[in-house]
Amino acid sequence: MHGFMRRFGQRFRYGFRHRLWPEGELVSLAQMQNGQSGVVLRILGRHGMVNRLSALGIRPDKRIAKISSMFMRGPVTIQVDRTQVAIGFGMAKRVIVRLD
């Protein structure tokens, strides 16, 4: 069992089980182009990161738009409701968005 969790534990920890995803193109927030918008589908993180993003207004089923990003893994600026928020590249990689 220990070898199984080491080999396959990441997929089960973040919820990558076999399930049907909604229609539309799914990308991470870091992969979005500047000016694109979409709906947050899922946050692939633990409680600390989910709570931090939730405090910034980034939650599942929330519409967001990517404003800008820096070259080579810099901060990503997004618009949530009428507020602009900057988050790090590592956090942006873990926010899954369904594009419009």
C-alpha positions in Angstrom: 0.0 0.0 0.0 2.8 2.4 0.7 4.3 2.1 -2.8 0.8 2.5 -4.3 0.3 5.9 -2.5 3.8 7.1 -3.4 3.1 6.2 -7.1 -0.5 7.2 -7.4 -1.3 9.3 -4.4 -0.9 12.6 -6.1 -3.8 11.8 -8.5 -6.1 10.9 -5.7 -5.1 13.7 -3.4 -6.1 16.4 -5.9 -9.2 14.7 -7.2 -8.0 13.5 -10.6 -10.3 10.5 -10.5 -12.1 9.4 -13.6 -15.0 11.9 -13.8 -16.7 13.8 -16.5 -15.6 17.4 -16.8 -18.1 20.1 -18.1 -18.0 21.1 -21.7 -15.5 23.8 -22.8 -11.7 24.1 -22.8 -10.0 23.7 -19.5 -6.8 25.5 -18.7 -5.0 26.7 -15.7 -5.0 30.4 -14.9 -1.3 30.5 -15.8 -2.0 29.1 -19.3 -4.7 31.7 -20.1 -3.9 34.4 -22.6 -4.1 38.1 -21.5 -7.7 39.3 -21.9 -9.3 35.8 -21.8 -12.1 35.2 -19.3 -13.7 32.1 -17.9 -15.3 30.4 -14.8 -13.2 28.9 -12.1 -13.9 25.2 -12.1 -11.6 23.8 -9.4 -8.7 24.8 -7.2 -6.1 22.0 -6.9 -4.6 22.8 -3.5 -4.9 22.1 0.2 -6.9 24.1 2.8 -4.4 26.9 3.2 -4.3 27.8 -0.5 -8.0 27.4 -1.0 -8.7 29.6 2.0 -6.2 32.3 0.8 -7.7 32.3 -2.7 -11.2 32.4 -1.3 -10.3 35.4 0.8 -9.2 37.1 -2.5 -12.6 36.2 -4.1 -11.3 33.3 -6.3 -13.7 30.4 -5.7 -15.3 27.7 -7.9 -18.1 29.0 -10.1 -16.7 32.5 -10.0 -16.1 34.4 -13.3 -12.6 35.8 -13.7 -10.6 37.5 -16.4 -6.8 37.5 -16.8 -5.4 41.0 -17.1 -1.7 40.4 -17.4 1.2 38.2 -16.4 4.9 38.7 -16.1 7.5 36.9 -18.2 9.1 33.8 -16.8 6.9 32.8 -13.9 6.1 36.2 -12.5 2.8 37.2 -10.8 -0.5 36.9 -12.6 -3.0 39.8 -12.4 -6.7 38.9 -12.7 -10.0 40.6 -12.3 -12.6 39.2 -10.0 -15.9 41.0 -10.0 -14.6 44.7 -10.1 -11.4 44.1 -8.2 -7.9 43.4 -9.6 -5.8 40.8 -7.7 -2.3 39.6 -8.2 -1.3 36.0 -7.3 1.9 34.1 -7.7 2.6 31.8 -10.6 2.5 28.7 -8.5 -1.0 29.5 -7.2 -2.1 30.4 -10.8 -1.0 26.9 -12.0 -3.4 25.3 -9.6 -6.6 27.2 -10.5 -8.5 25.4 -13.2 -10.6 27.6 -15.5 -13.3 26.7 -18.1 -12.8 29.3 -20.9 -15.8 31.2 -22.4 
